[in-house]
Amino acid sequence: MRCPWPALRLAKAMRALPPGATARLLADDPAAPREVAALAAEHGWQVHDDGTGELLVNG
């Protein structure tokens, strides 16, 4: 999927998770880390990007 879809789906998943939960996002769109980081900053989530295309987001 191309951005912004990974970020939008992540936002939906994070709303369904309890506070403090972690979501794992696999994305191969080069824009995904930027989009997810911006979304996380808006919501106060923490993002860990290990550079493999897997992003861990803590809410």
C-alpha positions as CSV (number, residue, x, y, z in Angstrom):
1,M,0.0,0.0,0.0
2,R,1.1,3.5,-0.7
3,C,1.0,6.3,1.9
4,P,-1.1,7.5,3.5
5,W,-2.9,4.1,3.8
6,P,-0.4,2.5,6.2
7,A,-0.7,5.4,8.5
8,L,-4.4,5.5,8.3
9,R,-4.7,1.8,9.0
10,L,-2.2,2.2,11.9
11,A,-4.4,4.9,13.4
12,K,-7.4,2.7,13.2
13,A,-5.5,-0.2,14.8
14,M,-4.2,2.0,17.6
15,R,-7.7,3.2,18.5
16,A,-8.7,-0.4,18.9
17,L,-5.8,-1.3,21.3
18,P,-5.7,-0.6,25.0
19,P,-3.5,2.3,26.1
20,G,0.2,1.3,26.3
21,A,-0.2,-1.5,23.7
22,T,2.3,-1.9,20.9
23,A,1.4,-2.3,17.2
24,R,3.7,-3.6,14.5
25,L,3.5,-2.1,11.1
26,L,5.2,-3.7,8.1
27,A,5.5,-1.2,5.2
28,D,7.6,-1.1,2.1
29,D,6.6,2.4,1.0
30,P,9.6,4.7,1.6
31,A,7.3,7.4,2.8
32,A,5.7,5.2,5.5
33,P,8.3,6.0,8.3
34,R,7.8,9.7,7.8
35,E,4.1,9.5,7.7
36,V,3.9,7.2,10.7
37,A,6.3,9.5,12.7
38,A,4.1,12.5,12.0
39,L,1.0,10.6,13.0
40,A,2.7,9.3,16.2
41,A,3.9,12.8,17.1
42,E,0.3,14.1,16.9
43,H,-1.0,11.3,19.2
44,G,2.0,11.1,21.6
45,W,2.9,7.6,20.4
46,Q,6.5,6.3,20.4
47,V,7.9,4.8,17.2
48,H,10.8,2.4,16.8
49,D,12.1,2.0,13.3
50,D,14.8,-0.6,13.0
51,G,15.4,0.2,9.3
52,T,14.0,-3.2,8.0
53,G,10.5,-1.9,7.1
54,E,9.1,-2.9,10.4
55,L,7.8,-0.1,12.7
56,L,6.8,-0.7,16.3
57,V,4.4,1.9,17.6
58,N,3.7,2.2,21.4
59,G,0.5,4.0,22.3
